[in-house]
Each structure stands twice: as structure tokens, then as C-alpha cells.
Amino acid sequence: MSVIPDDVIEQVRDAADMIALIGEHVSLKRTGADYRGPCPFHGGTHRNFAVIPKKQMYYCFVCHEGGDVFTFFMKKFGLDYPAAVRDVAQKCGIVIPERSSAGPDPREPLFSAAEVAADWYARRLQESDDASEARRYLARRGFDVEQAALLRLGWAPGGKAFLEAMKRLGVTPEVLREAGLAVEREDGSLRPRFWKRVLFPIHDLRGRVVAFGGRLLGDGEPKYLNSPDSPIFHKGRLLYNLHQARHAIRKTDRAVLVEGYFDVLRLADVGVEEVVAPLGTSLTVDQARLIKRHTANVIVLYDSDPAGLRATFRAADEMLRSALRVTVATLPSGDDPDTVAATGGAKAVQALLDDAMDVLERKLQLLERHGWMGTLDGRRRALDRLLPTLRAASDPVMHDLYVHRTAEALGVAPESVLRELEQQRPRVVAPPVGTDPPPAPQRRTTSPELQLLRVMVHQPEWRRRIAEHLPEDMPRKTGVGELLALLARTDPAVAAAEFVTQLEGESRRLLAEMLNEHWEVPNVDAVVEGALNRLESSRLEARVARIDRRIPVASEDEKITLAREKETLSRQIQQLNPSRWKVIHAGRSRAR
């Protein structure tokens, strides 16, 4: 067995003339920018089968078969993916330098299941009565049935229809679980992961469906739900639409980064094809590096409200750390990329992109507008806001330019800015040359709330047990308390990452930090039990402290009652947390 390198697959795809290759098997005639002919899959006689060179895809508007040139060869001739790539390569005159592998890709059943599910969901959206609301919703968003079909948008109904269909198609429950398409209930039964949602298929760079993003139509949370990470999908390592956008990115030598699925689809629809988006979380270092493989220039086009600005600068700083050149486009108040493109078309979008400014200049502009530069104290605080971007700039020239521009704007010497950078820069001892860097350290803490929160983030199957034991009087307004309360009422099937874009302030920062950390413990049960015990003992200790404050002013009878209550609480503390009780007891003995 052999493996075809990814760069060779891209080379074959780029070289493939879809019109010529598919035209050998279908009588195609040009219709505008597309080519139409009778469908070879359902034996149609009308020209309902379209080949769209611009998108490097084909689609039948009757039987809904669709895909790229490799998918065509797979479905037409019953080939697997590597064999289809080899056939297309041979027809393009490309020799594949294969490298050996121990055997077939064990993930192939998962790729197959995701593709089968995508087909079923897309057909459901097009044909099913229960998808009528979804079709109306998409029409309101400006996507008619034909556009939805070309984009392979889907509909996930409620009930058992999906599971029954997958069973008929030979997809096993084990594969459905591993591919993130189904969730196991506590009683061992399965339910579909996606329930009454419009679905957006997510592709890897080979164009294979690996996951879905789902938009809820009714009430409930989360509004957007992504597939969980799986052997074929890691949300922090892919970008939505990159499989389609990478050619336009290389041609224009820039990427346009937006936040949402509809933003991507709308911009691509009006001709801004170099557009991509993260997958429901803050931009990661892997995603920044993925962009850099295709271009060094990025325009960030996020919403201009406070939450959008925070997301803009976080994403920009991450890309600066990867030595990308980042500019920021500013949307009119109340607009998003989707609405601008829908109302003003490509011209309106292009005007925004043409006016994009460097991320540091955008920060300076906002600080100036809010009056920070008018006072000495304001300029001092402004520097603190600018330092993360200065520190993120890994390109030496850009870093030097940023230091001097900041000094100029604040009216200080460049040396002062450099001193601030040096004082606040974390000091990290580099590993010896030739060795692997150590794993990111796990943040140690004695807080039981943080320990429980980590378990609920990284081990969602523990949420219900933890929720049952959380004290009712636990503070809910802090970042930790808000996240504990949120995850306590969230189904284990919903990944914590889905909430990053919905939270603000300390809660959002804390959750993003936990999602990016390395977390692994040998005995989760012991961690949960210990943390719950400590949480309960802390609550009891607070009651003991209140009793201690009441005793001096109590009557003799009341003192006896309070002493008995205190003794009972102390025994409970001792049972819950013996080591903690010894410390408290010893401290009180010394005090006496």
C-alpha cells in the first residue's frame, strides 16, 4: 500500500481540466459560466447536471450528486480515493511519487461516513417537508434552493430518521460515534448529534467532508454547534472554506478572514473568493500557520462591535506571531460582512477591503477616538493596550516599525517602549538545541472550582455528576462561577469550545485559556471527588466562621446551641477533608 502526498494531490487537482475529464463521460454544453449536461448518475435526459469550473465541482439538481473531480471518478467507476487521484493524475500526465505505508488508512470509514451523511443531509434539505422552515430561513438569508444545493447545505431533522438512514446505508453505530455524527446517551442508546439545524459541511484541504457546523433555527443554546474533534477533524487546525479559497488566496496573495459561515458564503457569492473563517473558536496558532502556507497577507473583517473588536485583535496578534502581515477592515456600525455583501455586492465589500489599515494603526485610531491620547494617564494606559500587539510581532522589521510608531504616537522615546516590552515579556528558558520543547505547563491551582471547571471542559461526560453536587449558593457572577453554571446545564454532547464566541470578558478569556492548555490526569474520579469535598468543606468552614462571630454576642443558651452546631460542622469537615481539618484544627489550637 502507498500514500499519496498532500502536495501532489493539490497539484493533480490544480492540473485537472474538469470540463475535459467529465466531458469524456457526459455531453456538456456551456451555459453562462457553467457547463450543463444529462446526469450520468441517475440516467437523466435533461441538462440538470452542472460542472462549475470556478468552484472545481459538479452537481446534479435532480439526484443531488455532487463533489470534485476525484469524487466524480470515485462514484462513476467505484474507485476509492487514492485510485481516483491516480486515474486523474495519469490523465493529466502527472507522475505520483508515492511513499510506502503500513496499510490502508484506518480513518477511511470515518471519511466515508461523513460523506454519506453530507449527501443525506443535503437531500433532506432539498426534498423533505420537515425542511420547509429551513428552506424559508435560507431564502431570507439570500440563498435559494439552487444555491443551497451547490453549497451542499443540509438539514438535520429531529427524531430517528438520520440514524435509521445510516443503518440502511451500512454505517455502523461505532463509526457514527467516532466520526462525531451521533452521541451516546447514558443508557447506551444513540441520538443524532445535530437536531433541527441547518448544516454547513466542513472540508479538509483534500476537499473531503470531515465535519459539520449546525445553525439552530428554534430557541435554545448553543445557536451554532460544530462537530467534536475526531480522528478526521480538529477544529483548531482547519479553516472553513480553505479547500475552495486557497486558489484565490494564492492568486490575490491575500486571505480575508471573517467570523461566520454565512459571512464566508456571501462574500464568495459576490466574488470575494479568498475568504475563510475559523470554526467557532478563537483563531489558533495552527490556523495562522495554515494561512501562511498560502499567503503572507491577511485582512481581518470581523464585526466592529466591542466583542468583534476583541476577537479581531486576538486573531491579529495570533497571526502576527506567525509573521503574517495583518490589516483590519472596518465595517459600518450595525453591519456584518454578510449584510454588506448582500446589500452592496462586491463593490461595497471591495471598498471596505481597500480601506483596511494595519492592526496597530487601527488600535491607535480607536484609542485616539476614545480620548486616551489626550492625557498623560491615558497615554500610559494606552501603551498597556498596545503592548500585546507589539510583543506579537515576530517579524523583526515589523517589530521595529511598531516600536517606533508607538513611541511617536505616545510622545515617548522608543527606548521607553522597549523597556516596557522587556519588563513584561515572560522569561522562558529555551530548551537545548536539537531537543523537543517541553509540553505547555499545566497551571497549578488549589481552587476546587477551577479543578471542576477543567474537568467539565475537557471531560464533558462528568458534567451531570458535578452539577448534582455544586452548592446552590455558589457565586455565579465570576468568570469561574459563570462557566460552571453554564456547563452544568449543558448537554455533554456540546463541546465547551462552542461557547467561546458567545461569552465575554473574564469568562471568555478563561475558557479560551483552558481549551488551549495541555490537560491530562490519570484519575479523573479522584480529582472530582477531591474537589467536591474541598468545595463542600469550604462551605462548611464559612458556616463555622459565622458561628465564631456570633458566639461572643450570644446568650448562654444560644452559646450552647452554637457550640453543638459548630462541633457537628467540624466533624463533617474532618470527614470530607481530613488533611484540611488538621491544618484548621492546629491553627485554632495555636491561637488558643
N, C-alpha and C positions, 0 to 999 in steps of 0.2 A: 504494500500500500504506500501511497505517496501523498504529500501535502503540497498544494499549490500556494506559493507565497502571495500575500495580500496585494503587494505592489504589482505583481504580474496580473492578478485578477482585474485590478483597476486599469492596467494597460490594455488588456483584452477588451474590457467594456468600452473604453475610450475609442478603441480602433474599430469596434463593431459598427457596421452600417446596418441599422435595424431595418431600414426600408428594403435593402437588397437581400438581407438574410431571411426576413419574414416573407418578403415578396417571392421567394422561391416556392413558398407553400400557399400563399394567399394572393389572389388577384387584387392588387391595390391601385387605387386612383387618388390623385391629390384632391383634397377638399380644404381650401384655405391653407393653414399651416400644418394640417394633419393629412394622413392618408387613410382611406376607408376601403373596406372590402368585406366579403362574406366571412362569417366566423368559422374557423377551422375546428372549433371545439364542440359546438352544438349542431353543426351542419346547416347553418343558416344560409339563405339565398340573398337576403337583403344586406346592404352595406352598413351593418351595425357594429362592425369590428374596426376599431381605430388604432393606428400606430402614430404616436406623438413623438417625433424625433427630439423636440425641445426638452421633453421630460425623460427621454430614453425609456419609454414604456409603451405598452399596448393595453387595450381594454375593450371588452365587448359589452355593449349596453343592454344586451338581452340576457346572456347567461352569466355576465359579471366576471368572467375570467379576466385576469389582468396580471401584469408584472413586467419584468425587464426582459432583455434578450435571453438571458440564461433561463429564466422561468419558462419562456416560450419553448425552448428546446427540451426542458425537463417534462413539461406537460404534453408536448406534441409527440415526443418519442419515448417517454417513460424512462428518462435518464435521471441519475442522481446529480447533485450539484457539481461535483468535480468533473463528471463525464460531460455535462453540458458546457462547462468552461472550456474543456479540452476541444470539444467539437467546434465551438465558436472560434477558439484560438487557431485551430487548423485552417478554418475558412478565411481567417484574417492574415494568415501567413506568419503567426507568432509561435515561436518555439518555447515551450514551457520548461524552465529549468527546475525540475521537481526535486524536493528533498524528502528523504525517507522518513517514515513514521512507523510506530509500532503497530498500528492497526487503524480501523475506521474511527472517526470522531464519535466518542460516546455521547456527545451532545446532539447528534443528528435527530433523534426522536423529539427533542425539545424544539428544535428549529421547525421540524415538520408540524408539530402540534400548534405552534404559533401561527404558521402559515394557514393551516386548516381552519383555525379559529378566526383568523382575519377574513378569510373567504366567507365563513358562515355569518359573522357579524355584518359584513358588507351587504350580503344578500338580504339579511334581516332588515337592514335599514331601507333597502330599495323596495322590498316586496311585502313586508309584514304589516298587518293592520295595527299591531301594537306599537309600531314605529311612527305612526302618523304624527304624534306630538313632536317627535324628534325631527321629522322632516319639516314641520312648520317652524320649529326653533331654528334650524339651519337656514331656512328661507329668510327668516327675519334677520339673520346674521349675514345675508347676502350670498348664500351658497345654495344653488338649486340642486335638484336631484342628479342632474348630469355631472355637475362639478363635484358633488359628494361622491359619486361613483368613481370618477377619475382619481380622486384623492384616497379612495378606499376607506372613507369614513364608515363607521359601523354603528350598530345599535345593540346594546346588551339588555335584553328584556329581563323582567323578574321571573321567578319560577324556575322550573327544572328543564326548560326547553334546551338550553345550551348543553347541559350535562347529558341529556338524552341523545342529542345530535352527535356529540363527541363519542359517545358509546357506540352509536351506529357506524361512525366513521373509523372505529378501531383505535381511538386514543384512550389509553388506559388511565385509571384514576391516579396512579403513581406519577405518570408523565404530566397530567394536568396540574398536580400539586407542585411538582418540581419546576414546571415552566411558569408558575405563578398565575395560572388561569383558574384555579379552584383553591378553596380554603377548607381545611378540615375543622369541623365543629368538635366540641368537647365530647360528643357521643360517638365520634369516629366517622360520621357521615360527611359528605362533601356539599358545599354550596358554591356557586359561581363567585369568583372574586368581584366581578363587575355586575352591577344590578341597576337596571334602569338608568343607563348612562350612554351618552354619545361617545363613541370611541375613536381615538386617533391612533393609528398604527405607528409604532416606533421602529425604525430600521437601524441595522448596523451599517458599517461602511460598505459591505458587500451588497446592500440592498435587501437583506433578509429581515423579515419581521421578527423581532425579538421580544417585544413588549407592547403595552398599550397605555395610553392616557385616557382616563374617562371623565367626562363632564356630567355631573348630576343635573337633572332637569327639575326635579322637585325640591322640597325642603330637605334639609339635612346637612351633615358635615362628614367628610370634607367635600367642598364643591368640586375639586379636582382630585382624582385618585389615580396614581400610577401603579403599574405592575411592581411587585417587590423585586429586589435583586435576586438573580438566579444564575445558574451556570452559563446562561447565554446573554444575560443583561446585567449591567452595572450602571445605574443611572448617573453616577458621577464620572463615567468615562465615555459617555456618548453625548451627542448634541442632536436635538430634534431637527430633522431635515438636512443634516450634513451630507447624507448619501446623495441627495439631489443637488444641494447647493455647492458642493466642492468644486465642480467645474466652473461655475460662475464666479466663485471666490478666486480661483486661480486666474481667471480671465480679467476680472476687475482689480485684482490684487487688493481686495479688502473683504472683510466679513462684517455684516450688520447683525448685531446681537440684540434680540428682543426678548421679552419675558414669556409670552404665551403662545399656545398652539395657533389660535386664531390670528394673532399678530403675524406669525410666520406665513400662514396660508394666504392672508390678504395681501401682504407685501409681494409674495411670489406671484400672486394672481395679477397684480398690476405691473409686473415686470422687474421688480427688485428681487432677483433670484438668489443673490448671495446672502440670504438671511437664514439664521439659525437661532435656536433658543436652548437654554438649559432645561432640565427635565424636572421642574417642580422644586428644585433646591437652589441654594446659592451656587454661583459658579465655582467649580473646583479647580485645583491645580492641574488635574488630568485633562479637564476640558479646555483649559487655557493652552496646554501643550498641544492638544489636538488641533486647535485653531492654528497654532504656529506652524504645524506641518503643511498648511495650505496658504498662509499669508502672514505678513508681519503687521498688518494694519487692521484695526477693529474700530467700528463706530458703534457705540452703545446707544440704543434707542429704547430706553425704558420710560415708564410713566414719570411725570415731573412732580407728582405729589410727594410729601415727605418720605413715605415708605419707598416710593420708587427711586428717590434720590439716594436714600441709604443703600438700596440694592445696587444702584448704579456705581457708587463709589467702592462698594465691596468688590463688585465684579471687576471694576477698573484696576483696583490695586492688585487683585489676583493676577490679572493679565500683565501688569507692569512687572510683577515678579518673574514672569516668563519672558521678559524683554520684548513684549509686544508694544506697538505704538498705539495708544488709545485716545480716541476723541469721543466727545459726548454731544449728541444731538438733543436739542431742547424742544419738547412738544408744547403746544399751546395748553393753557390751563384747562383741565377737564377732559382733554383728549387722550387717546391712546393710539398706537400705530394702526390698529385695525380701523378706527373711525376716520383717521386722517386719510388712509388709503381708500376707504370706501367712499368718502365724500369728495376728495380732491384728486384721486388717482395717482399715477406715477409722478406727475409734475409736482404735486404737493409734497409727496414723500421725498423726492429728489431735492426740493428746496430745503427741507429740514436737514438732509444729509450734507448738502453743500455748506450749510451754516454751522456744522459741527465744530466744536472747539476742543483744544487739548483739555484733558481731565483736570490738570492743575489750574488752568485758566478758568475753567468752569467753577471750581471751588472758590477761587479768588473772586469771581464775579458775584457769586451768591453771598460771600462774606461781606463784600462791599455793599450790596443791595440791602443787607440787613443791618448795616451801620457798625459792623465790627471794626472797620478801619478808622473810625472817627476818634477813638480814644486810645490811650496807652494800654489800658487794661484790655480793651477789645482786641488790639493787635497782639497782645501777649496770648490771649485765649485763641486767637485765630491761628497762631503758629502751632498750637497743640492740635488743631483740626487739620492742619496741612502736613504734619509730620508723618502720618501713616502713608500718604502718597509719596512723599519724598523717600521714605525708607523702602517702599515697594519698588521704586525704580531701579532695576538691576542693571540696565544698560548704563555704562559709565558716563557716556556723553550726556544722555538724558538726565541722569542724576545730577551732574554738574550744572546743567541748564536749570533744573528745578531749584537747586540751592540758590543760585544767583537771582532767579526770578522771584523767589520767595523773599529773599533779602531786600530786593528792590521794592516789592510791594509793601513790606512792613517797615521800611526805612531803617534797617539794621545792617550790620556788616555780615557778609557771607560766613565769616568765622563764627559768629554767634549762632547762626543756624546749624553749622556743622557741629558745634559743641553740644547743642540740644540733641542732635541726632545721635551723637556718641553717648551721651548720658543716658538716653532712654532706650538705646539699642540693647536687646537681650544679648548677654555674653554667652556664646556657645563654644565649647572646646571641640575643634574638628577632630574626627577620627583619623587614625594613621592612614597615610596614602596607601591605596590598594586594598583597604578593608571596606566592608559594607557599613553604612551609617547605622547607628543603633535605632531601634524602633522608637516611635514617639512615646515619651514617658506618660504613664497614666497618672492623672492628677490625684494625689492622695488627699483624703479628707476624712474627718471624724464625724461629719454630718450624716446622720441616718437618712435624712430627707434626700440628700444628693445620691447616696448609695441606692435607695429605692428608685429614684428617678432614672439612674443609669440602667438599672435592670429593666424598667418599663420601656426605655428607649431601645435597648439592644436585644432584649428578650421579651417581646410583646406577649408571649403566651402566659407570662406571670402577672399581667395587669389585673385580671379579675381577682386573683388571690390577694394581691397587695391592696386593691381597692376596698376589699371587705374589711381590712384591718386598719385603714387610715383613720385617725381620730377625727371626729366631726368638727372639732374646734380648731383644726389645723389652719394657720394663716393661708389665705388663697390669693392675696394680692401681690405677694413677692413673686419673682421670676420662678423660683423653685416650686412654690405653692401653686401658682397658676398652671405650670406644666404637669404637676402631679394630679391636679384636679381634672385637667383636660384628658390626660392619658388614662386616668381611672375610668372615664366614661366612654373611652374609645375602643371599638372592636379590635381585638388582636390582629385581625387581618389588615388593618390600616397601618402602614408604616409611619413611624414618627416623623420621617422626612417630609411627609405630605403637609405638615403644619408650618414649616419654616417660613413660607411666603405669606402665611395668614397671621403670624404673630408679629409683635413689635417690641422694641426696647429690650430690656434685660431677658425676657423670656425667649425672644428670637435668638439673641446672642448666645445664650446658654445652650439652647437646643442645637444650634449650628455647631457649637464647640464640641458638644458630646457626640454628634454624628461624625465628626471628623477625627475623633480620638481613637486610639487603639485600646480596646476594652476586651479583656478575656480573663475569666476567673474559673478555677477548677470546680468550685462547688457553689452554684448559684443559690441552692436551697439554704446553705449555711449563711450566705450573705443576707438573703431576705429575712431569715429568722432573726439573725443578729440585729439587723437594722430596725425591724419592727419592735423587737424587745427594747432596744435603746430608745426608740421613739416613745414607746409607752412608759418606760421608766422616767424619761424626761418630763412627760406629762404629770406623772405621779410626784416627781420631785418638786414641780411647780406647786402642786397642791400642798405638799409638806411645807414649802416656804411660806405659803399663805397662812397656814396654821401657825407657824412660828411667829408671824407678825400679829396674829390675833391673840395669842396666849397672854402677853403682858397686860392687855386691857380687858381680859375676860374675868367673869366671876369664878368663884371656886368650883361651883358645879360645872360651869362651862369648860373650865380648865381640865377637869377630869374627862369630860366627853371628848375634848380636842386631843388630849393625850392618847386616849384609846384609838381615835381615828388616825392619829399620826403613827402609832405603833402598827396598825393594820397596813397602812400605806408603806411603811418601811419594810415590812415582811414581803409585800408584793414586789417592791423594788429589788430586794435581795434575791427573790426567786427569778425575776426577769433578767437581772444583770448583776451577778454576784461580784464581779471584779469592780464594777462601778460602785456598788453598795459599800465595798470595803474602803474605797477611797473616800466616799462621803462620810462613812462612819468614823474613819480615822481622823478626818479633818474636824469633825464635830467634837471628838474626844479631846483633841489638842486644844480646841477652842475653850472647852470646859476647864 
